[in-house]
Amino acid sequence: MTAGSGTERRVGEPTERADLPRPSEAVAALFGDSLDTAARYAELLATAGIERGLLGPREMPRIWDRHLANSAVVAALVPDSAYLIDLGSGAGLPGIPLACVRSDIRVELVEPQLRRVRFLEQCVGELDLPHVTVTRARAEELAGRGADCVVARALAPLDRLVPLAMPVLREGGLLLAIKGERAEEELARSEDAIRVTAGNRARLRMCGEGVVDPPVRVVVVKKSR
């Protein structure tokens, strides 16, 4: 706050960042009616998120494209009215952007670290997301949860992630693992282990063409045993 401005910021309220970029037209269209909520979340990431070390300062110019939009485009793979668990949610990615664009799903943000849990609780409260809950837990504690969908972003290699996610899912549920440019290589190395653990082969899907560049690579694994 500038001295003598006469404006006081409420505790926990993010300060607007003048250097926070605006979303492109394609990204704004992606969020649609929830754009204001997404913008509020972007401010939280750019202020409290960076202050608490949940996001690096160099990520500021890429908050919309690399973080919010990259997460939200995965909504195309989430079943209708799904119970979705964001495993290792961190700063709320991809769970919060998914909740912004999909009011029909129930989202549980799961994170073991207390400082991250507190930030997630602040976000959920300030963004008014009644269909989102926060749970402090490790993946191993969620066996039998019966989720329709588990999403994970940069949490673990596939050969470790699939055994963590399968017990959390119901039979027929989906793991959506958001991966980087080497997704194809990682999938090729892990394909046999995935088939043994999940009872199914994994598929690689591309999301967000025309919205984000490059499109987001998502490894999709359906639980059949």
MARTI-844623 format. One line per 4 residues: number of its first residue (from 1); their letters; for each residue x, y, z of C-alpha. Coordinates in pm, whole numbers, padded with zeros to 5 digits. Example, Ala and Ser with C-alpha at 12.3 -4.5 7.8 and 13.67 -1.06 7.14 Angstrom:
BEGIN
1	AS	01230 -00450 00780  01367 -00106 00714
# end
This chain:
BEGIN
1	MTAG	00000 00000 00000  00126 00348 -00083  00161 00575 00219  -00121 00822 00240
5	SGTE	-00331 00646 -00023  -00615 00594 00220  -00673 00242 00088  -00618 -00054 00317
9	RRVG	-00590 -00411 00198  -00780 -00679 00387  -00572 -00957 00537  -00527 -01231 00279
13	EPTE	-00648 -01016 -00008  -00411 -01024 -00306  -00260 -00698 -00423  -00318 -00642 -00795
17	RADL	00000 -00689 -00991  00048 -00434 -01267  00293 -00669 -01439  00050 -00962 -01446
21	PRPS	-00031 -01013 -01816  -00383 -01023 -01948  -00516 -01347 -02097  -00529 -01381 -02474
25	EAVA	-00868 -01377 -02646  -00855 -01756 -02685  -00779 -01806 -02316  -01048 -01558 -02212
29	ALFG	-01298 -01750 -02426  -01187 -02076 -02264  -01283 -01948 -01919  -01599 -01774 -02042
33	DSLD	-01829 -01672 -01757  -01569 -01781 -01502  -01304 -01541 -01633  -01335 -01305 -01336
37	TAAR	-01282 -01597 -01096  -00982 -01716 -01297  -00837 -01362 -01294  -00875 -01348 -00917
41	YAEL	-00691 -01680 -00891  -00416 -01550 -01121  -00370 -01256 -00881  -00347 -01492 -00585
45	LATA	-00078 -01693 -00763  00108 -01377 -00859  00105 -01239 -00505  00057 -01483 -00218
49	GIER	00164 -01778 -00434  00500 -01622 -00515  00545 -01475 -00168  00501 -01821 -00013
53	GLLG	00731 -01990 -00262  00461 -02193 -00437  00541 -02036 -00772  00869 -01888 -00894
57	PREM	00885 -01515 -00973  00991 -01595 -01330  00654 -01764 -01384  00471 -01429 -01366
61	PRIW	00456 -01369 -01744  00336 -01727 -01800  00066 -01756 -01534  -00222 -01747 -01780
65	DRHL	-00080 -01959 -02062  00147 -02207 -01886  -00053 -02255 -01567  -00420 -02158 -01586
69	ANSA	-00494 -02234 -01952  -00273 -02545 -01960  -00478 -02680 -01672  -00823 -02572 -01791
73	VVAA	-00796 -02728 -02139  -00777 -03072 -01976  -01146 -03030 -01885  -01227 -03174 -02228
77	LVPD	-01120 -03516 -02096  -01310 -03502 -01764  -01641 -03695 -01760  -01968 -03515 -01685
81	SAYL	-02051 -03467 -01316  -01726 -03637 -01215  -01581 -03662 -00867  -01226 -03546 -00944
85	IDLG	-00920 -03561 -00722  -00624 -03333 -00794  -00339 -03540 -00655  -00048 -03335 -00520
89	SGAG	-00234 -03014 -00598  00047 -02779 -00490  -00074 -02427 -00570  -00406 -02560 -00702
93	LPGI	-00298 -02666 -01048  -00475 -02813 -01234  -00766 -02850 -00992  -00872 -02487 -00946
97	PLAC	-00873 -02393 -01317  -01069 -02712 -01387  -01321 -02615 -01120  -01350 -02269 -01278
101	VRSD	-01454 -02404 -01617  -01653 -02706 -01494  -01912 -02624 -01229  -02069 -02968 -01280
105	IRVE	-01777 -03158 -01124  -01678 -03206 -00760  -01311 -03129 -00705  -01098 -03241 -00412
109	LVEP	-00756 -03077 -00389  -00522 -03319 -00213  -00188 -03194 -00084  00031 -03320 00204
113	QLRR	00227 -03000 00281  00061 -02769 00533  00179 -02438 00384  00032 -02539 00049
117	VRFL	-00290 -02658 00211  -00333 -02318 00377  -00286 -02142 00044  -00541 -02374 -00120
121	EQCV	-00791 -02307 00156  -00742 -01934 00107  -00801 -01970 -00267  -01115 -02181 -00230
125	GELD	-01258 -01939 00024  -01180 -01618 -00165  -01284 -01755 -00504  -01619 -01882 -00370
129	LPHV	-01589 -02235 -00513  -01850 -02439 -00322  -01782 -02751 -00532  -01414 -02760 -00426
133	TVTR	-01271 -02905 -00104  -00915 -02925 00031  -00770 -03233 00199  -00432 -03265 00363
137	ARAE	-00320 -03618 00282  -00075 -03829 00089  -00186 -04036 -00208  -00134 -04358 -00014
141	ELAG	-00401 -04249 00237  -00674 -04221 -00029  -00714 -04586 -00124  -01079 -04676 -00178
145	RGAD	-01188 -04317 -00241  -01377 -04422 -00554  -01298 -04115 -00761  -01420 -04094 -01118
149	CVVA	-01107 -03908 -01221  -00761 -03837 -01082  -00552 -03556 -01231  -00185 -03496 -01164
153	RALA	00053 -03235 -01299  00428 -03285 -01267  00376 -03507 -00963  00577 -03820 -01046
157	PLDR	00697 -04035 -01337  00429 -04261 -01482  00577 -04580 -01338  00531 -04430 -00989
161	LVPL	00216 -04226 -01053  -00003 -04506 -01189  00036 -04729 -00877  -00046 -04426 -00661
165	AMPV	-00357 -04331 -00857  -00520 -04666 -00929  -00631 -04740 -00569  -00792 -04394 -00553
169	LREG	-01008 -04455 -00861  -01326 -04655 -00899  -01327 -04929 -01159  -01355 -04758 -01496
173	GLLL	-01216 -04433 -01355  -00957 -04226 -01539  -00610 -04104 -01452  -00521 -03787 -01643
177	AIKG	-00147 -03730 -01613  -00037 -03394 -01754  00309 -03433 -01903  00569 -03230 -02087
181	ERAE	00741 -03257 -02423  00890 -03599 -02346  00553 -03759 -02273  00586 -04002 -02563
185	EELA	00924 -04127 -02443  00803 -04165 -02084  00493 -04350 -02196  00695 -04590 -02412
189	RSED	00922 -04674 -02115  00627 -04727 -01879  00371 -04894 -02105  00420 -05251 -01983
193	AIRV	00415 -05150 -01616  00099 -04944 -01671  -00080 -05234 -01837  00004 -05465 -01545
197	TAGN	-00103 -05212 -01280  -00415 -05067 -01444  -00522 -05360 -01659  -00530 -05129 -01959
201	RARL	-00304 -04958 -02207  -00246 -04586 -02174  -00333 -04333 -02443  -00170 -04003 -02520
205	RMCG	-00412 -03718 -02586  -00346 -03360 -02696  -00558 -03084 -02542  -00598 -02715 -02614
209	EGVV	-00496 -02691 -02979  -00562 -02333 -03091  -00569 -02214 -02728  -00224 -02298 -02593
213	DPPV	00100 -02353 -02783  00217 -02622 -02771  -00095 -02824 -02691  -00100 -03004 -02357
217	RVVV	00007 -03368 -02356  -00209 -03583 -02129  -00153 -03953 -02063  -00492 -04115 -02005
221	VKKS	-00509 -04442 -01812  -00842 -04620 -01751  -00863 -04850 -01448  -01006 -05188 -01537
225	R	-00888 -05395 -01243
# end
